[in-house]
């Protein structure tokens, strides 16, 4: 495996006497697609919160490109090359698709407090916004009000906004949740395309997506990793079958 872009070292998080994340150690290689799976309540979203700086760790370390990011704000971590999307779509529903992406691009340049008339003069902002629209196949929807689009289109928009800072690693939290089979297939293809040359860490419950998208899979149960391996190794792992996959793995 190539040098790790993201390293978790004995990462722990407690809320009062309850330990939610219990000593997670994991390396994510540059350009690797890595999935985190596990039952509800396993601590997957909490783990993402710790990595992205939304909540502080109790102990351990998180390193991005061999630099500790523990204690840094989400904005500072984003500037260092890590971007994250959430379980709930995080867009501005009353703005157009283009305006949403332009805001994300402006933020990446530190221009979020400029007036709109100045934003129009920023050729680099407009060009990058148009390129992101094309990348996520939303160019024809540029003038559409974001809240009027389908759920899968809104997720595509959120992915484009996540890419605005040109991150080296992207964290996606259940991007396929609530999608039809057709929407899932479309979004999975989009994720494969936009993560070329980047690392991906994804939480997802759809095992078909996990096994077809990921280079490696880690299984989190009660805040601990019980296995990490290729999709084939995880499918064959008896402990994983018992703890999480069950009959699903044989489908």
Beta strands, then each sheet from edge to edge (+ up, - down):
strand 1: 4-15
strand 2: 18-29
strand 3: 33-37
strand 4: 59-64
strand 5: 67-68
strand 6: 82-85
strand 7: 169-173
strand 8: 199-203
strand 9: 216-221
strand 10: 224-229
sheet 1: 2+ 1- 4+ 5-
sheet 2: 6+ 7+ 8+ 3+ 9+ 10-
end
